[in-house]
Amino acid sequence: MATTLVTGGSGLIGARVARELVLRGDRVRVTRRRGSDTAALAGVEHEEVVADVLDRRALRRALRGVERVFHTAGATSLRADPQLLFEVNVRGTRTVLEECLRAGVQRVVLTSSVAAIGPADRGAAADETHLFPAEARDIPYVNAMHEAELEALRVAAAGLEVVVVCPAHVLGHGEAPGAAGDIVRQFMLRRIPAYLDGGINVVDAHDVARGHLLADERGQAGERYILGARNYSWERLYADLGRVSGIEPPALKLSFPVAMAMARAAESLPGRPPLTVTEVRVGARWWTYRSTKARRELGWSTTPHEDTIESAVAWYREREGPMLARSGTRQPASLRLAGFAGRQLAELAARAGL
């Protein structure tokens, strides 16, 4: 029986892909970095290889006898050093895929991101044909994911069969603090005092894992498939999180110039800033998408978004209950007052035609 390799097998997506592959009947091997937490792989029959995505010698050992590869490893934190994001996501993708080509791997499913497609226009939803906007390069993670896809296509042109999946904002049990999908935890710690006029697409981690296997089985080589579910404005997402968790959502909606000024000021001070320029740039854009192609060509379906939100809240409440805000917790009075004043000024401006 040939072996299927999952890079980044201890991660949020990688561990779920490995679990699904075992259920499919594959012999599974995973790579992980030295010292990484493998709790997510508990109960999954697999072989482990310690291998960094930039270590060709270790990758060659991991690829022996491998027929199919799911490359899920990557760096996702918006606060990561830009050079690290480039090294892991761009050079790492190129290195892994070049070694797959060298090893004669039949097919690779590459875990990209909707970030590689770029944000949609305000209030709209993008699909796989969306042209990546040049201004999105000001976000290091977004730029790295876009460049990683380009590297994958270059290796594919040399003869490697590659299918790309682009998950939206993934929610699921086991997300590492500081990673891109950590938004539920941050909300429940009441570390999100305000929001911007932007949007996001949220998808369940289990659905994303199933989408990977469907891409392997039914996807067309050289094609990309968006794996997303519900499009939210930030205001609506926080309202849903508040309803489920019992924690009052942020009341203060900031304009982009004000948020940028606050972030620049915060970054100029010593210590960890509560808000960064990159986070403002992300929060002010519309990361909203259509998954019509994946549903039509792969037969992919998604969990009801309410179930995804409720499951994530319940898991964090169980795991970190003492640290999280209590049900019924309200935002500070100063922020509620500022939010009320802002809404009143917006209504007056709208009535005056400003």
Secondary structure by P-SEA (a helix, b strand, c coil): cbbbbbcccccaaaaaaaaaaaaaccbbbbbbcccccccccccccccccccccccaaaaaaaaccccccccccccccccccaaaaaaacaaaaaaaaaaaaaaccccccccccccccccccccccccccccccccccccaaaaaaaaaaaaaaaaaaaccbbbbbbbccccccccccccccaaaaaaaaccccccccccbbbbbaaaaaaaaaaaaccccccbbbbbccccccaaaaaaaaaaaaccccccccccaaaaaaaaaaaaaccccccccaaaaaaaaccccccccccccccccccccaaaaaaaaaaaaaaacccccccccccccaaaaaaaaaaaaaaaaaaaacc
